[in-house]
Amino acid sequence: MKTLVLFSSANKQGNTAKTIEHLAADHTVEVVDIDLLIITPYRYENRYPADDFYPLIEKMLESDNIVFASPIYWYSVTAPMKALIDRMTELLDVAELKPKARALESKRGFVLTSSGKQEICPTFHSFFEGLFRYFKIEYTATLHAACNNGYSIDSQEVSLFNQALNNR
């Protein structure tokens, strides 16, 4: 199974990056730092200059598992992650792109995050529930690193997340 990790964080060696390392220790993954990409913000008229959005969508379509990896900032994902997700709306707006949106239906979605709280924020969780429901992506698993007292991740949660990545 091919796993693509879409990573965004202001701290490239921070807690979310450490959590990705746990994942990469047991799986072959491709990590794309979306903060380094040029993704034009969503526009209602759906006219965009050449940017990195379409090549990234192709990477997503070539993958079985898509992992959205972002720390929780103010109950949400990072701004670059949100810009990517907003732009994905175009896939259902433009007739010739709808087949790509439909192809996402065969994908499995995962969320990997970290925050200063013990539990994942319900607003953050419901954001991804809505995203995956909208694109009919199977919401498979979430992995959260609680960093309220330093970096901490439950080894059983890591194991369950890894099992979910392997199961089809």
N, C-alpha and C positions, 0 to 999 in steps of 0.2 A: 504494500500500500504506500502510496506517495503522500507525504504530509508536508504541507506548506504552512509556515508560521508567519503571520503578518504582525510584525513587532513595531510598537511605537512607545517611546518613553523619553522624557527629558534627560533622564539619567541612564546612559547606555550601559553602565555597570551596576545598576540598581537592583532592586528586589525582583522586578519583573524579569530582568535579564538573568538573574540567578535561577529563577523558576524555569525559564527556558532551558538553562543548562541541565536541570534535573530531567527534563523531557529529552533533550538531545543525548543524554548519557545512555538512554535505552532505545532510541529510535534514530533512524536516518531521517533528518528533516532538512528542509531548505528554509532558512530564515531570511525574510525580506524586511529590511528596516524601511518602513514606509515614510519615515521622517526625511529620508534622503531622496525620495522621489518627488517629481513635480506632478501634482494632481490638481488640475484646475477645478475650482469649486463648482458645484452643480449649478446649472443655468436652466431656466425654464424653456428657453428657446433651443436648448440642446445643440449649441454650436460651440465647439471647443478648439483651441489651438492644439498642435501636436504636444502630447505630454506622455507621462508614464502609465496612464490609466489603462488603456487597452492592452498593452503588454502584460500588465499585472493581472488583468482579468483572464488572459490566456493562461497564465501560470495557475490561477485558481481553477480553471477548467481542466487543466492537466493533472490536478491533484485529486486524491480521494478524500483526504482530510484537510480541512481549513481551520487553522487555529488562530483566533484573534487574541493577541497578547498585548495588553495595555494595563498600566496601573489605573487605579480608580482615582480620578481627579474630580472633586466636587460632584460626586454621584455619577460620573460619566467617564467615557473614554477620553484619551488625549485629543486635542484639536485635529491633528493630522489623521487619526483613525476616524474621527467623526466626518471629516471631509471626504475620505474614501467611501465611507458608508453612504453619505449623502449622494455622492456621485453615482453610486451603484443604482440609484433610482433611474438613471438614464436607461439602464438595460430593459426596463419595462415601459419606458416612455417612447422609445424609438422602435418602429416596427422591425427594421432589419437587425436590431440587437436582441429582440425578444427570444430568439433561439438560444442565445447565450444565457439569458436569465433562466430559461427552462432547463438548460443543462446544469445549472446550479442545483436543481432539485435532486440530483443524484449524489450530491455531496453531503459529507458529514461535518457539522460545525462544532467547534470546541472553543471554550473561552478559558484563557489563562490570565490571571490577574494577581495583583498584590495591593494591599492597602494598610492603613494604620488601624484597622479594626479586626476583631477576631473573626467576624462573619462577613461574607460578601454582602455588599449593599443591595437591598431588594430592588431599588430603582435601576441599578446597573444590570442586575440579572434580568429584569423584565425588558430592558432595552434590547438585549440579545434574544430573548424569547420572541419579541416582536420582529426583529430583523430576520431571524431564521424562519419564522412563520411566513413573513412577507415573501421571501424567496423560496419557501418550501424546502429549506435545508434542514436536515435532521439534526436537532440540538442534542448532541451526544453526551457531552460531559463538560464540567467546569473544574478548574484547579485554582485554588486561591491560597496565596501566601499571606498569613496574618503577620503584620510587622509592627504591631502596637508595642511590643517589648523586644525590639530587634527582629532580625529575620527568622521566621519560623514557618515550617511547612510540615504538615502531617504526612508521615511516610505511607500510611495506609491510603490517604487521598491520592498521593502520587502513584501508588500501585494501581488503584482503581482507574485513575486517568489513563495510565499506560495500558491497562487491559482494554479499556474502551477504544483506544487508538488501534489496537491490534485486532479487535473483533469486527467482523463485518456481517 
